[in-house]
Amino acid sequence: MAPGSDGLSEMGTGGHRKQASLLNGDAMGRWEDTFICLSSRPEVTLAFFKLLIPRGQELPKESRVPALRSTPGGQSQAFSPPLGTFPPSLPLSLYLLPSLLSSIPPNSGTTKIRILASRICQVLKWERLDLEMEMTGRFQEFMVKFSKTYNSQEEMIYRFKVFAQNMETSRILQDTELGTAQYGITPFSDLTESEFAKNICTPALRPGPFGPTEPRRSFATAPRFCDWRKKALSPVKNQGECCSCWAFAAVSNIEALWKIHRNVNCSLSVQELVDCTYPSRGGCEGGYVWDALHYVFNKSGLSSSRLYPYVEKDQRCQKHKGRKLTKIDGYSVLPRDERYIANFVATQGPVTALMNIKILKHYKTGIIQRSEGSCDPNWLDHVVLIVGFGEGKIRRGTWSGSYWIIQNSWGKKWGEQGYFRMERDSNTCGIAQYVTTAILKDLGGKKPAVCPR
């Protein structure tokens, strides 16, 4: 049979071509089996499509760039995903076949080819359905785990699209991760980047902090392990939809120091810092730890969280609230030296740190290690609390090194029960740029605190 009539050249898995007739079911069966195996290889799919298109005719323009289209899902309570919401990394065959079928002229003598293409399309529709069912299952798991509800089917469909895009971002982060960190479903997986930045981040750092620089102290060599979670820390808190990470970090810093240096357990008011540190604009628009500590120093302490509870929004500063004398003796910005910072943490207690929030949105567990290009150390828009450090396997393979243990303010359902770990001694995501702490002196010349190991 001559090429160009009802026959075509078959591309084998090794790249060799051999003649195949479409006049018998065996040949069609072989082609269908080939596409079941190779539908995930766009280069093979594209080569096959070129053979199907009549000679001299180009592939349709719409088949070159996969377009994401949206159609409403079902109206039942169970979530039904809209078609075409998946990222372009899926097999090109899922997008090209509809264009292929419409591009073959009905009177071109290609009836057998059209039948074959229809069969292939059916196979790939099942493949696409499997992918949609998998993503739907993950979205339903996400909704249950984090108690997510939406006001309408339209909003649910929109959030599903955002979720699918975030899963693609997580995949890219996983592929470029240098450490042992894992990325995937988190409480923020249905938020766009702009929504996440608006509700969670603090504004990127203005030039230079307001606060004294810590004079270098003489320390003995830092231990290999230090973990204040075992002795001095209050429970992990949740800032909610208010950019108050700076206030939570400052309060957790003061609470830990009072436990370590005075053996006093206290639960202080984050809301007082949110309302009173920036009375002209409110603290839910973001803030800085040194401003919070300056406020506490001037006011000789903070109210308790019971008398001035957190409400997750700005309100007028309530100066009438009772004040407990949890004063501090000052505050300092530490040198940008991670060994010095480790010594300070081991002997004095937890410290606050500014960092780039970019990768935390998708973080699940493990030790983060990023290239500078994937997490800019000069773009600092989140505040956390360094509570310890350790050593262990921090890369894929057998390489071991040191890492920070860090408390976040996103609740216990995020990360490692509200904490995360990050490579130490490389200024990962800018973690060593602006490390700030309250100063609380020991009473009666007591010996320096000892960090649990």
C-alpha positions in Angstrom: 0.0 0.0 0.0 1.4 3.4 -0.9 2.1 5.9 1.8 -0.4 8.7 1.9 -3.4 6.6 1.1 -4.8 4.4 3.9 -1.4 3.4 5.3 1.1 5.2 7.4 4.7 4.8 8.8 4.8 3.5 12.4 7.3 4.9 14.8 8.6 2.2 17.2 9.8 2.8 20.7 13.4 2.8 19.4 12.7 5.5 16.8 12.7 3.1 13.8 10.0 3.3 11.2 8.1 0.4 9.6 5.1 0.2 7.4 1.7 -0.7 8.9 -1.6 -1.1 7.2 -4.8 0.4 8.7 -7.0 -1.9 6.7 -7.0 -4.7 9.4 -7.8 -4.7 13.1 -4.4 -6.1 14.1 -2.6 -3.0 12.9 -5.1 -0.7 14.6 -4.7 -2.7 17.7 -0.9 -2.3 17.6 -1.2 1.4 17.2 -3.7 1.6 20.1 -1.4 -0.3 22.3 1.5 1.9 21.3 -0.4 5.0 22.3 -1.5 3.5 25.6 2.2 3.1 26.4 3.5 6.3 24.9 0.7 8.8 25.5 2.9 10.4 28.2 5.7 11.1 25.7 4.8 14.3 23.9 7.6 14.0 21.3 6.3 10.6 20.1 2.7 11.9 20.1 3.7 14.9 18.1 5.5 12.8 15.5 2.5 10.6 15.1 0.2 13.5 14.7 2.4 14.9 11.9 2.0 11.6 10.1 -1.8 11.8 10.4 -2.1 15.3 9.0 -2.3 15.3 5.2 1.0 16.1 3.6 1.7 19.8 3.3 -0.7 20.8 6.0 0.5 22.2 9.3 -0.8 21.3 12.7 -3.6 23.7 13.8 -2.3 26.8 15.7 -4.5 26.0 18.6 -2.8 22.6 19.0 0.7 24.2 19.5 -0.1 25.9 22.8 -2.3 24.0 25.2 -5.1 26.2 26.4 -6.8 25.8 29.8 -10.5 26.0 29.4 -13.1 26.0 32.1 -16.6 24.4 32.1 -18.9 24.2 35.2 -18.8 21.0 37.2 -21.7 19.0 38.5 -24.2 20.5 40.9 -24.2 17.8 43.5 -22.6 18.3 46.9 -19.7 16.1 46.0 -17.1 18.1 44.2 -16.8 17.7 40.4 -13.8 19.3 38.8 -14.0 21.5 35.7 -12.4 20.2 32.6 -9.0 21.5 31.5 -7.8 22.9 34.9 -4.6 21.1 34.9 -1.2 22.7 34.2 0.6 22.4 30.8 3.0 19.8 32.1 0.4 17.1 31.4 0.9 15.1 28.1 0.4 17.2 25.0 -1.7 14.4 23.6 -4.5 15.4 25.9 -4.8 18.8 24.3 -3.8 18.0 20.7 -6.3 15.2 19.8 -9.4 17.3 19.5 -7.6 19.7 17.1 -6.4 16.7 15.2 -9.8 15.3 14.6 -11.2 18.6 13.4 -8.2 19.3 11.1 -8.6 16.2 8.9 -10.9 17.0 5.9 -13.9 14.7 5.8 -13.3 13.8 2.1 -9.6 13.2 2.2 -9.7 9.5 2.1 -8.6 9.2 5.7 -11.6 7.3 7.2 -9.4 4.7 8.8 -7.1 7.3 10.3 -10.1 9.2 11.7 -11.4 5.9 13.3 -8.0 5.2 14.7 -7.7 8.8 16.1 -11.1 8.5 17.7 -10.0 5.3 19.4 -6.8 6.9 20.7 -8.9 9.9 21.9 -11.0 7.5 23.9 -7.9 6.0 25.5 -6.5 9.4 26.4 -9.9 10.6 27.7 -9.7 7.8 30.2 -6.1 8.8 31.0 -7.3 12.4 31.6 -10.2 11.2 33.7 -7.8 9.3 35.9 -5.7 12.4 36.4 -8.8 14.5 37.2 -10.1 11.9 39.6 -6.7 11.8 41.4 -6.6 15.6 41.7 -10.2 15.7 42.8 -9.4 13.2 45.5 -6.5 15.3 46.7 -8.7 18.4 46.8 -11.4 16.6 48.8 -8.7 15.3 51.2 -7.5 18.9 51.6 -11.0 20.2 52.3 -11.6 17.6 55.0 -8.2 17.9 56.6 -8.3 21.7 56.9 -12.2 22.0 57.3 -12.5 24.1 54.2 -16.0 25.2 53.0 -17.0 27.5 50.2 -20.1 29.6 49.6 -21.0 28.3 46.2 -20.2 25.7 43.6 -18.6 28.5 41.5 -16.2 29.4 44.3 -15.4 25.7 44.9 -14.5 25.3 41.2 -12.3 28.4 41.3 -10.5 27.2 44.5 -10.0 23.8 42.8 -8.2 25.5 39.9 -6.0 27.4 42.4 -5.4 24.1 44.2 -4.3 22.4 41.0 -1.9 25.3 40.2 -0.4 25.1 43.7 0.1 21.4 43.3 2.1 22.1 40.2 4.2 24.7 42.1 4.8 22.1 44.8 6.0 19.7 42.2 8.5 22.2 40.9 9.7 23.0 44.4 10.2 19.3 45.1 12.2 18.9 41.9 14.5 21.8 42.8 14.8 21.0 46.5 18.4 20.3 47.6 17.6 19.1 51.1 15.1 16.6 52.5 12.1 19.0 52.6 8.8 17.8 51.1 6.2 20.0 49.5 2.5 19.5 48.8 -0.9 20.0 50.4 -0.9 22.7 53.2 -3.6 24.9 54.8 -2.8 27.5 52.1 -3.2 25.3 49.0 -6.4 27.0 47.8 -4.9 30.5 48.0 -3.3 32.4 45.1 0.1 34.0 45.6 -1.4 37.5 46.0 -4.0 36.3 48.5 -1.3 34.5 50.5 0.9 37.6 50.5 -1.9 39.9 51.5 -3.1 37.8 54.5 0.0 36.2 55.8 3.2 38.2 54.9 4.6 41.3 56.4 5.8 44.0 53.9 9.3 43.5 52.5 12.0 44.9 54.8 12.6 48.6 54.8 16.3 49.6 54.8 17.9 49.1 58.2 16.3 48.0 61.5 15.6 50.4 64.4 17.5 49.0 67.3 20.9 48.6 68.9 23.3 46.1 67.5 24.4 43.3 69.8 28.0 43.7 71.0 29.8 40.5 70.4 30.1 38.2 73.4 32.6 35.5 74.1 31.0 32.1 74.0 32.2 28.6 74.4 31.8 26.4 71.4 28.1 25.8 70.7 26.8 22.3 71.4 25.8 20.1 68.4 22.2 20.0 69.5 19.8 22.5 71.2 16.0 22.3 71.4 14.1 24.8 73.6 10.9 23.1 72.6 11.7 20.6 75.5 11.7 23.3 78.2 10.7 26.9 77.5 8.3 27.4 74.7 4.6 28.3 74.7 2.3 26.3 72.4 2.4 27.1 68.7 -0.1 29.8 67.9 -2.0 30.7 64.7 -2.0 34.3 63.3 -4.9 33.6 60.9 -5.7 36.1 58.2 -3.7 39.0 59.8 -0.2 39.9 58.9 0.9 39.7 62.5 3.8 37.2 62.4 6.1 40.0 63.7 3.9 40.3 66.9 3.6 36.6 67.4 7.4 36.2 67.1 8.1 39.1 69.5 5.6 37.7 72.1 7.0 34.1 71.8 10.5 35.5 72.2 9.6 37.3 75.5 7.6 34.4 76.9 10.5 32.0 76.3 13.0 34.4 77.9 10.8 34.8 81.0 10.6 31.0 81.4 14.4 30.5 80.8 15.7 33.4 82.9 13.0 33.9 85.5 11.3 30.5 85.5 7.9 32.2 85.0 5.3 30.9 82.7 3.3 33.6 81.0 0.9 34.1 78.1 1.2 37.6 76.7 -1.1 39.6 74.5 -0.3 39.6 70.8 -3.3 41.7 70.1 -1.9 44.6 72.3 1.1 44.7 69.9 -1.2 44.6 66.8 -3.3 47.4 68.1 -0.8 49.6 69.9 2.6 49.4 68.1 1.2 51.1 65.0 -1.9 53.0 66.3 -2.3 55.1 63.1 -2.7 52.1 60.7 -3.0 48.8 62.7 -0.6 45.9 62.9 -2.5 43.5 60.5 -0.8 45.3 57.6 2.5 43.9 58.8 5.3 45.2 61.2 8.7 44.6 62.6 10.0 42.9 65.7 12.2 45.8 66.8 9.2 48.1 66.8 7.3 45.6 68.9 10.1 45.2 71.4 10.6 49.0 71.6 6.9 49.3 72.5 7.3 46.6 75.2 10.4 48.2 76.6 8.8 51.7 76.8 5.6 50.3 78.4 7.3 48.0 80.9 5.6 44.9 79.7 2.4 43.5 78.1 -1.1 42.6 79.1 -1.9 38.9 79.4 -3.6 37.1 76.5 -6.6 36.5 78.8 -7.2 40.2 79.5 -6.4 41.3 76.0 -7.2 38.3 73.7 -6.3 37.9 70.0 -9.1 38.7 67.6 -7.3 38.4 64.2 -8.0 42.0 63.1 -7.0 45.6 63.8 -8.9 47.5 66.6 -8.3 50.6 68.7 -5.5 50.3 71.2 -7.1 49.5 74.6 -4.8 51.1 77.1 -7.2 50.4 80.0 -6.4 46.7 79.9 -4.6 45.4 83.0 -0.8 45.1 82.6 1.4 42.4 84.0 5.0 43.4 84.7 6.7 41.2 82.0 9.1 44.0 81.2 12.3 43.5 79.2 15.8 45.1 79.8 16.3 46.0 76.2 16.6 44.4 72.8 19.3 43.8 70.2 20.0 42.9 66.6 22.5 40.1 66.4 25.5 39.9 64.0 25.0 38.2 60.7 27.0 35.2 61.8 25.1 31.9 62.1 27.7 30.3 64.5 27.4 33.3 66.8 23.6 33.1 66.5 23.7 29.4 67.5 25.8 30.2 70.5 23.4 32.9 71.5 20.4 30.6 71.2 22.1 27.9 73.2 23.0 30.2 76.1 20.3 32.9 76.1 17.2 31.4 74.4 15.1 31.7 71.2 15.5 34.6 68.9 13.4 36.1 66.1 14.4 36.2 62.5 13.2 37.7 59.2 13.2 35.5 56.2 11.8 35.0 52.7 8.4 33.4 53.0 8.3 32.0 49.4 8.7 28.3 50.0 6.9 28.0 53.3 3.5 28.2 51.7 4.0 24.7 50.3 6.2 23.2 53.0 5.2 19.9 54.7 8.2 18.4 56.4 11.9 17.8 56.3 15.0 20.1 56.2 14.8 23.0 53.7 17.9 23.6 51.5 17.4 26.0 48.6 19.7 27.7 46.0 19.9 31.5 46.4 18.1 31.9 43.1 15.1 30.0 44.3 14.7 31.8 47.6 16.1 35.4 47.5 17.9 36.1 50.9 17.4 39.8 50.4 13.6 39.7 50.1 12.4 39.4 53.7 8.7 39.3 54.3 8.0 36.9 57.2 9.1 36.7 60.9 9.7 33.5 62.7 11.3 32.3 66.0 14.6 30.2 66.0 14.2 27.8 68.9 17.2 25.5 68.4 19.4 23.6 66.0 20.8 20.1 65.3 22.8 18.0 63.0 21.8 15.2 60.7 21.1 14.1 57.1 20.0 17.3 55.4 20.5 16.4 51.8 19.4 13.5 49.5 22.0 10.8 49.9 24.3 10.5 52.9 25.6 14.0 53.4 25.1 15.3 56.9 25.1 18.9 58.2 23.6 21.4 60.6 20.1 22.8 60.6 17.9 25.3 62.4 14.7 24.4 64.3 12.2 27.2 63.8 8.7 28.0 65.2 6.1 29.5 62.9 2.8 31.1 63.7 0.5 29.2 61.4 -0.9 26.7 63.8 -0.1 23.0 64.5 -1.7 21.7 61.2 1.1 23.4 59.2 4.6 21.9 58.8 6.0 19.7 61.5 3.4 20.4 64.2 3.9 24.2 63.6 7.7 24.1 63.2 10.1 23.7 60.3 13.8 22.9 59.8 16.2 24.8 57.5 19.8 24.4 56.6 22.2 26.3 58.9 25.4 28.3 58.0 24.3 29.3 54.5 21.9 32.2 55.2 19.1 30.1 53.5 16.2 32.4 52.5 17.9 35.3 54.4 17.4 33.7 57.8 20.6 35.4 59.3 20.0 38.9 57.9 18.0 40.4 60.8 18.0 38.3 63.9 16.5 40.3 66.8 15.8 39.4 70.4 14.6 40.9 73.7 17.2 41.1 76.4 16.3 39.8 79.9 19.0 39.7 82.5 19.3 36.9 85.0 18.5 37.8 88.6 21.0 37.4 91.3 23.9 36.5 89.0 22.5 33.0 88.1 24.4 30.8 85.7 23.6 31.0 82.0 20.7 28.8 80.9 21.4 25.4 79.5 19.5 24.4 76.4 18.0 20.9 76.3 19.6 18.6 73.8 
